[in-house]
């Protein structure tokens, strides 16, 4: 899950830690080496996922907040219980 500088600041504040500490503990360099992403747990899920709840829900990254409406991945319906929001006309 990619993460921006603005999101790093908001999440670090929410967790009551410095941005440096947050980056060291909860992020990794993206494969393209063009920014940071949230770490994954040993099961491959987001490090902030606790059961079905997001531990940082009030400040979760935009990419998380937009799922599955603004982005998703092939086969996501088989592995995720997210429900797309239908737009009203």
N, C-alpha and C positions, 0 to 999 in steps of 0.2 A: 504494500500500500504506500504509494508515494506521499511525501509530506513536504510542505512548504515552510519557509522561515516563519511566516505568520502563524502557521499551525503549531510549529515547534514552540513558539513563545506562549501560545494559549494553553497548550497541553502541559508544558512545564509549570506554568502558573497554577493550573488546576491541580497538579500533583504535588505542589509545594516544593519544587526542586529547581535548581538552576538549569538554564538551557544546556549548559555543558554537561551536567549530570544526566539530563534527559537523553541527550544525543548519545552519550557513552553507554547508557543502560538499555535504551529502547529502540535505537535505530541502526541501520546498516547502510553501506554504500550501495546504490542501485547498480544492477549489472552493467548498464551503459555508462556508469561512472559520471552521471549528469545530475546527481542529487542524492537525497536520502530517502529511505523507505522505513516503515515500521518493521521491527523484528517480527519473526514468526515464532510460535511456540514449537515444542518438539513434535506436536501433532500437525504442524503446518498451518494452523489458524493464527489469527492476529494475537499478539502477546497481550492485548487488552480485552480479549473475549473471555468472559467468565460464564460458562454455560451458554445461555442464549442472550446474555446481556453484555453490553459494551461498558467497560469500567470507566471510560472517558466520554460517555455519550454526550454530555453538554458541549464538549469541545472537540468532538471527533472530526477527523479530516474531511474536507469537501468530497473527496473520492468515496469515502465510506457513506457519507450522508446521501450521495446521489445514487447509490446502488439500490435497485437494479435499473432505475429509470434513466440516468444519464450515462451509465456505463455498465457493462456486465461481460461475461466471458462465455464461450461455447460450453454448453452443458451445465450452466449454473443452476438450472432448475432441479437437477438431479442431486445436487449437494447442498443446496441452500433453501431455507424456508422463506426468503424474502418475497414480498408480494408487490408486483408493480402497481403504481398508482395510476389509475386511468384518468385522463384529462376529461373534464366536462366541457361540452360544447357551449 
